[in-house]
Amino acid sequence: EIYEKRKIPEIAVISDNMYESNMALKNFLLSSKLSGKAQPVQFKYDDHTSGLNSMIDQIIKENVKAVVLFCSPVVSLKLVRLFEQRKTTWPLFSSISVLDEDVLSDAELQECISALSLPRIQTQGDKKALFLQEYRKMYGKVPGLVASYAFDATNMLIEAIRVAGGPDREKLQHALYSIQLEGVTGTVHFDDKGNRKGVLVVSTIPRH
């Protein structure tokens, strides 16, 4: 999306010291290197917590054209607000892990959704509609991404145990490769490297 579709070569990446952030950064840097792209300029949020405006000043000096956030939901929201205060015009990208309804309120989630370009799998169908209906009935609110992906992951694991005939780890791994499940987040199946297959759409939803 960034390099090929939008043709943005100059990128800054902001990460924190959380495990998920470090893994996302590692994979992003590896993908950039393997595709022959210039390595992005890297910033660590934890190095600038006492001077985030100075970090943005440094990013501006790097003359980047886009910023990728690999941070926790709380940190990402703080940065989104700061970028808005500074009236920066860079497109902001992040992973869907930032949309954690267990951490952010509905209003805070909407702030992130409105400001960030996020990858998503387009979904539709009766299964998603039924899940939304049952979840709302049980919890009195619309399910977020954490609930939706957790629901599909649980169903995948249950099906893998059924196919494998038990909880044997190696058999479960092979079973997961062979399963294709129609979940609430779309069709769930994996390639031989354990990556989920599917066409991702990167988009920003405008604020209403």
TORKOL-4160 file (C-alpha; in steps of 0.2 Angstrom, whole numbers, padded with zeros to 4 digits, m for minus):
208
<pt num="1" X="0000" Y="0000" Z="0000"/>
<pt num="2" X="0013" Y="0013" Z="0005"/>
<pt num="3" X="0027" Y="0008" Z="m0007"/>
<pt num="4" X="0018" Y="0002" Z="m0022"/>
<pt num="5" X="0001" Y="0009" Z="m0023"/>
<pt num="6" X="0004" Y="0026" Z="m0015"/>
<pt num="7" X="0022" Y="0027" Z="m0021"/>
<pt num="8" X="0029" Y="0034" Z="m0004"/>
<pt num="9" X="0047" Y="0031" Z="m0002"/>
<pt num="10" X="0051" Y="0042" Z="0013"/>
<pt num="11" X="0044" Y="0034" Z="0028"/>
<pt num="12" X="0046" Y="0036" Z="0047"/>
<pt num="13" X="0041" Y="0022" Z="0059"/>
<pt num="14" X="0037" Y="0026" Z="0077"/>
<pt num="15" X="0037" Y="0011" Z="0089"/>
<pt num="16" X="0037" Y="0007" Z="0107"/>
<pt num="17" X="0045" Y="m0006" Z="0118"/>
<pt num="18" X="0029" Y="m0018" Z="0118"/>
<pt num="19" X="0032" Y="m0035" Z="0111"/>
<pt num="20" X="0018" Y="m0033" Z="0098"/>
<pt num="21" X="0027" Y="m0017" Z="0092"/>
<pt num="22" X="0044" Y="m0024" Z="0091"/>
<pt num="23" X="0037" Y="m0039" Z="0081"/>
<pt num="24" X="0028" Y="m0028" Z="0069"/>
<pt num="25" X="0043" Y="m0017" Z="0067"/>
<pt num="26" X="0054" Y="m0032" Z="0064"/>
<pt num="27" X="0043" Y="m0039" Z="0050"/>
<pt num="28" X="0040" Y="m0022" Z="0042"/>
<pt num="29" X="0059" Y="m0018" Z="0041"/>
<pt num="30" X="0062" Y="m0036" Z="0034"/>
<pt num="31" X="0048" Y="m0034" Z="0021"/>
<pt num="32" X="0056" Y="m0017" Z="0016"/>
<pt num="33" X="0073" Y="m0024" Z="0014"/>
<pt num="34" X="0068" Y="m0039" Z="0004"/>
<pt num="35" X="0058" Y="m0028" Z="m0008"/>
<pt num="36" X="0073" Y="m0017" Z="m0011"/>
<pt num="37" X="0066" Y="m0002" Z="m0003"/>
<pt num="38" X="0075" Y="0011" Z="0007"/>
<pt num="39" X="0074" Y="0008" Z="0026"/>
<pt num="40" X="0062" Y="0019" Z="0035"/>
<pt num="41" X="0068" Y="0032" Z="0048"/>
<pt num="42" X="0065" Y="0024" Z="0065"/>
<pt num="43" X="0059" Y="0033" Z="0081"/>
<pt num="44" X="0056" Y="0025" Z="0098"/>
<pt num="45" X="0042" Y="0032" Z="0108"/>
<pt num="46" X="0049" Y="0028" Z="0124"/>
<pt num="47" X="0065" Y="0038" Z="0120"/>
<pt num="48" X="0054" Y="0054" Z="0118"/>
<pt num="49" X="0040" Y="0053" Z="0131"/>
<pt num="50" X="0046" Y="0069" Z="0139"/>
<pt num="51" X="0047" Y="0078" Z="0122"/>
<pt num="52" X="0036" Y="0071" Z="0109"/>
<pt num="53" X="0035" Y="0088" Z="0100"/>
<pt num="54" X="0054" Y="0087" Z="0098"/>
<pt num="55" X="0052" Y="0070" Z="0090"/>
<pt num="56" X="0039" Y="0077" Z="0078"/>
<pt num="57" X="0052" Y="0091" Z="0074"/>
<pt num="58" X="0065" Y="0078" Z="0070"/>
<pt num="59" X="0053" Y="0069" Z="0059"/>
<pt num="60" X="0049" Y="0085" Z="0050"/>
<pt num="61" X="0068" Y="0087" Z="0047"/>
<pt num="62" X="0069" Y="0070" Z="0039"/>
<pt num="63" X="0057" Y="0076" Z="0026"/>
<pt num="64" X="0046" Y="0060" Z="0026"/>
<pt num="65" X="0030" Y="0058" Z="0017"/>
<pt num="66" X="0021" Y="0046" Z="0028"/>
<pt num="67" X="0022" Y="0039" Z="0046"/>
<pt num="68" X="0019" Y="0022" Z="0052"/>
<pt num="69" X="0014" Y="0019" Z="0070"/>
<pt num="70" X="0018" Y="0002" Z="0078"/>
<pt num="71" X="0013" Y="0007" Z="0096"/>
<pt num="72" X="0001" Y="0001" Z="0109"/>
<pt num="73" X="m0017" Y="0008" Z="0107"/>
<pt num="74" X="m0014" Y="0021" Z="0121"/>
<pt num="75" X="0002" Y="0027" Z="0114"/>
<pt num="76" X="m0005" Y="0028" Z="0096"/>
<pt num="77" X="m0020" Y="0038" Z="0102"/>
<pt num="78" X="m0008" Y="0050" Z="0111"/>
<pt num="79" X="0002" Y="0052" Z="0095"/>
<pt num="80" X="m0013" Y="0054" Z="0084"/>
<pt num="81" X="m0019" Y="0069" Z="0095"/>
<pt num="82" X="m0002" Y="0077" Z="0094"/>
<pt num="83" X="m0001" Y="0075" Z="0075"/>
<pt num="84" X="m0018" Y="0084" Z="0074"/>
<pt num="85" X="m0012" Y="0098" Z="0086"/>
<pt num="86" X="0003" Y="0100" Z="0076"/>
<pt num="87" X="m0007" Y="0101" Z="0060"/>
<pt num="88" X="0004" Y="0088" Z="0051"/>
<pt num="89" X="m0002" Y="0082" Z="0034"/>
<pt num="90" X="0007" Y="0065" Z="0033"/>
<pt num="91" X="m0004" Y="0050" Z="0030"/>
<pt num="92" X="m0003" Y="0040" Z="0046"/>
<pt num="93" X="m0003" Y="0021" Z="0045"/>
<pt num="94" X="m0005" Y="0008" Z="0058"/>
<pt num="95" X="m0010" Y="m0010" Z="0061"/>
<pt num="96" X="m0027" Y="m0016" Z="0067"/>
<pt num="97" X="m0020" Y="m0020" Z="0084"/>
<pt num="98" X="m0022" Y="m0002" Z="0088"/>
<pt num="99" X="m0041" Y="m0004" Z="0088"/>
<pt num="100" X="m0043" Y="m0013" Z="0105"/>
<pt num="101" X="m0060" Y="m0010" Z="0113"/>
<pt num="102" X="m0053" Y="m0017" Z="0129"/>
<pt num="103" X="m0041" Y="m0003" Z="0131"/>
<pt num="104" X="m0049" Y="0012" Z="0121"/>
<pt num="105" X="m0067" Y="0019" Z="0123"/>
<pt num="106" X="m0079" Y="0020" Z="0108"/>
<pt num="107" X="m0075" Y="0038" Z="0106"/>
<pt num="108" X="m0056" Y="0035" Z="0107"/>
<pt num="109" X="m0058" Y="0021" Z="0094"/>
<pt num="110" X="m0067" Y="0033" Z="0083"/>
<pt num="111" X="m0052" Y="0045" Z="0084"/>
<pt num="112" X="m0040" Y="0032" Z="0078"/>
<pt num="113" X="m0051" Y="0025" Z="0065"/>
<pt num="114" X="m0054" Y="0043" Z="0058"/>
<pt num="115" X="m0035" Y="0047" Z="0058"/>
<pt num="116" X="m0026" Y="0031" Z="0053"/>
<pt num="117" X="m0026" Y="0021" Z="0037"/>
<pt num="118" X="m0028" Y="0003" Z="0043"/>
<pt num="119" X="m0028" Y="m0014" Z="0034"/>
<pt num="120" X="m0044" Y="m0023" Z="0035"/>
<pt num="121" X="m0053" Y="m0038" Z="0026"/>
<pt num="122" X="m0069" Y="m0033" Z="0019"/>
<pt num="123" X="m0083" Y="m0045" Z="0026"/>
<pt num="124" X="m0101" Y="m0047" Z="0024"/>
<pt num="125" X="m0114" Y="m0061" Z="0025"/>
<pt num="126" X="m0126" Y="m0069" Z="0037"/>
<pt num="127" X="m0112" Y="m0076" Z="0049"/>
<pt num="128" X="m0106" Y="m0058" Z="0053"/>
<pt num="129" X="m0124" Y="m0051" Z="0055"/>
<pt num="130" X="m0128" Y="m0065" Z="0067"/>
<pt num="131" X="m0112" Y="m0063" Z="0077"/>
<pt num="132" X="m0116" Y="m0044" Z="0078"/>
<pt num="133" X="m0134" Y="m0048" Z="0084"/>
<pt num="134" X="m0129" Y="m0061" Z="0097"/>
<pt num="135" X="m0115" Y="m0051" Z="0104"/>
<pt num="136" X="m0126" Y="m0035" Z="0105"/>
<pt num="137" X="m0139" Y="m0045" Z="0114"/>
<pt num="138" X="m0127" Y="m0053" Z="0127"/>
<pt num="139" X="m0116" Y="m0037" Z="0130"/>
<pt num="140" X="m0126" Y="m0023" Z="0125"/>
<pt num="141" X="m0114" Y="m0016" Z="0113"/>
<pt num="142" X="m0106" Y="m0019" Z="0095"/>
<pt num="143" X="m0091" Y="m0030" Z="0095"/>
<pt num="144" X="m0074" Y="m0023" Z="0091"/>
<pt num="145" X="m0060" Y="m0031" Z="0082"/>
<pt num="146" X="m0053" Y="m0039" Z="0098"/>
<pt num="147" X="m0070" Y="m0048" Z="0100"/>
<pt num="148" X="m0072" Y="m0052" Z="0082"/>
<pt num="149" X="m0054" Y="m0059" Z="0079"/>
<pt num="150" X="m0055" Y="m0069" Z="0096"/>
<pt num="151" X="m0071" Y="m0077" Z="0091"/>
<pt num="152" X="m0064" Y="m0083" Z="0074"/>
<pt num="153" X="m0047" Y="m0088" Z="0082"/>
<pt num="154" X="m0057" Y="m0099" Z="0095"/>
<pt num="155" X="m0067" Y="m0107" Z="0082"/>
<pt num="156" X="m0052" Y="m0111" Z="0071"/>
<pt num="157" X="m0043" Y="m0119" Z="0086"/>
<pt num="158" X="m0059" Y="m0129" Z="0090"/>
<pt num="159" X="m0060" Y="m0135" Z="0072"/>
<pt num="160" X="m0041" Y="m0139" Z="0072"/>
<pt num="161" X="m0043" Y="m0150" Z="0088"/>
<pt num="162" X="m0058" Y="m0159" Z="0080"/>
<pt num="163" X="m0048" Y="m0162" Z="0064"/>
<pt num="164" X="m0032" Y="m0167" Z="0073"/>
<pt num="165" X="m0041" Y="m0179" Z="0084"/>
<pt num="166" X="m0034" Y="m0171" Z="0100"/>
<pt num="167" X="m0022" Y="m0157" Z="0107"/>
<pt num="168" X="m0006" Y="m0164" Z="0099"/>
<pt num="169" X="0004" Y="m0149" Z="0095"/>
<pt num="170" X="0011" Y="m0155" Z="0078"/>
<pt num="171" X="m0005" Y="m0162" Z="0072"/>
<pt num="172" X="m0014" Y="m0146" Z="0077"/>
<pt num="173" X="m0001" Y="m0136" Z="0066"/>
<pt num="174" X="m0005" Y="m0147" Z="0051"/>
<pt num="175" X="m0023" Y="m0146" Z="0054"/>
<pt num="176" X="m0023" Y="m0127" Z="0054"/>
<pt num="177" X="m0015" Y="m0127" Z="0037"/>
<pt num="178" X="m0029" Y="m0138" Z="0030"/>
<pt num="179" X="m0044" Y="m0128" Z="0037"/>
<pt num="180" X="m0053" Y="m0115" Z="0029"/>
<pt num="181" X="m0066" Y="m0106" Z="0040"/>
<pt num="182" X="m0079" Y="m0094" Z="0035"/>
<pt num="183" X="m0078" Y="m0082" Z="0050"/>
<pt num="184" X="m0085" Y="m0065" Z="0056"/>
<pt num="185" X="m0069" Y="m0057" Z="0050"/>
<pt num="186" X="m0069" Y="m0066" Z="0033"/>
<pt num="187" X="m0062" Y="m0082" Z="0026"/>
<pt num="188" X="m0049" Y="m0088" Z="0038"/>
<pt num="189" X="m0035" Y="m0099" Z="0031"/>
<pt num="190" X="m0016" Y="m0099" Z="0031"/>
<pt num="191" X="m0002" Y="m0101" Z="0019"/>
<pt num="192" X="0013" Y="m0113" Z="0023"/>
<pt num="193" X="0022" Y="m0099" Z="0033"/>
<pt num="194" X="0007" Y="m0097" Z="0045"/>
<pt num="195" X="0001" Y="m0081" Z="0037"/>
<pt num="196" X="m0017" Y="m0078" Z="0035"/>
<pt num="197" X="m0022" Y="m0077" Z="0017"/>
<pt num="198" X="m0034" Y="m0065" Z="0010"/>
<pt num="199" X="m0035" Y="m0048" Z="0001"/>
<pt num="200" X="m0032" Y="m0033" Z="0013"/>
<pt num="201" X="m0039" Y="m0016" Z="0010"/>
<pt num="202" X="m0030" Y="m0001" Z="0018"/>
<pt num="203" X="m0042" Y="0013" Z="0021"/>
<pt num="204" X="m0046" Y="0028" Z="0032"/>
<pt num="205" X="m0064" Y="0030" Z="0037"/>
<pt num="206" X="m0069" Y="0048" Z="0038"/>
<pt num="207" X="m0075" Y="0055" Z="0054"/>
<pt num="208" X="m0094" Y="0059" Z="0055"/>
